[in-house]
């Protein structure tokens, strides 16, 4: 689910804990959204009447296939977790529209994220939302538990 400032109006998702809803996450989500500049598709993408999409994983199946240009020809290129791009453009392309990840699968260095892509958190547990808040506010990620 994509969240924006209207998330409080979605009554059904407020009744369930992650990954099925956002119960108990209101304050974290509000803090994250207030510090996020933009969390929507670009106007150019949003205005397309027909979008051609491709999802690129990180299993290595594209190695030495030289499909980079074909992948970049899609309107929307979705990459999962820490699927590398830099240095592999010939095989996997250089374009990233959305990067969907969860904390354990995320790229750990901010400079490795594509500046013109949209980061999408796949939040499965309440700690995932807390992790995103740390990242957005550039805070040191606190370890949970013993």
N, C-alpha and C positions, 0 to 999 in steps of 0.2 A: 504494500500500500504506500502511496505517496502522501506525505503529510505536508500541510501548509497551515496558515493561520486559522483555517476553519476546522481544524481537527476536533475541537471541542463539541462541534455540532453532530458528530458522528456517534450517536448514542450507543450503537451496538458494539463498537470497538472498545468502548470504555468499560465494558463489563467483563472483559477477558484479559488475562495476563499475556505477555509475549510468549509465543509468537503469534497468537490468535487475536491479540488486541493490544491496548496500551494502558490497561488498568495499573494505576500507581505511577505512571510515567509523566503525568501532566506537567509537573514543574520542570523536569528535565527537558521535555520536548519544547516547552515554551522558551526556556533558556537557549536551547540550540537554535530554534527558529529566529529568535531575536538577534542572535549574533551572526546569522547566515545572510550574506548579501543577496543571493539569488538561489532559488531551489526549483526553478521551472525550466522547461525546455527553452532553447533560444527561440526568438520570434521567427527566424527563418525556418526552423524545424517544425515549430508549432503550426505554421501556416501551410505546410505541405498537405495536399489533399490525399496523397498516397505515399506512404513511407515504406521503403524497402529496408528490412532489418536483417542483421546477421549477428549471431552470438558466437564469440570467439573464446574458447576455453584456454587452458594452459597445460594441456596434456602432452604437448610435443608432436602431435600428429601432423602439424603443418610444416615441420622442419624440412627444409630443402624442397619445398613444393612451389616456391616462387608465386604465391597467391596474393601477395601484398597489395598489388594494384587493383585486383578484382575485389578484395575485401574493402579497400578504401572507396570503391565506387558505390557502395551502399549508402543510403541516406543516414541510417543509424547503425553504428557499430557498438555492440555491447560486449564488454570484456568482463570476465569473472575473476574475482579475487586478485591475486598478484600476477596475473598473466603478463609477462614482460612484452614490451614494445620496442624500447630503445635497443638498437643493435640487431633487431630481428625484423625490421620493416619490410625487407624483401619477401619474407615468408608470411608475416602476420599483418602487414600494413602498419601505417602510422597514425591512423585516425581512431579516436576513441570518443564516442558520444556519451555513453554511460559506463561507469565501472561499478558493478554490483559486488559487494563483499560483506563479510562479517568480520569482527575484530581479529580472530585467529588466522584468517586468510588474507588479511589486508597487507598492502605495501606498507612498510614501517617508516620509510623516509618520505616526508612530504614533497621533497623536490623531485621524486620519481613519479608523482601523479601528473597527468596531463592537465595543463592549466585551463584548457577550453572544454573539459569534459565535466559531466555531472556525476558526483559521487553519490551512490545509492547504498545505504546501509540495509543489510538484511538482518534485522534485529530479532534474535531468537530468545533472548533472556534479558532481564532488567539490566544486567551488567553491560550489555551491548550499548544501551542508550547512555549509560554513565561514561563508557569509553568514548563515545562520539562527543559528548560534552567536553571531556578532557582534550580531545583533538581540536575541536572548534575553538576552544579558549586557549589553546597552546599551553595547557597545564601538564605537569608531569603525571603520567598515568599511575594511579595508586594500585598496588597489588591488593587483591581481596583474599581474605582467609589467612591461615597460619603461614 
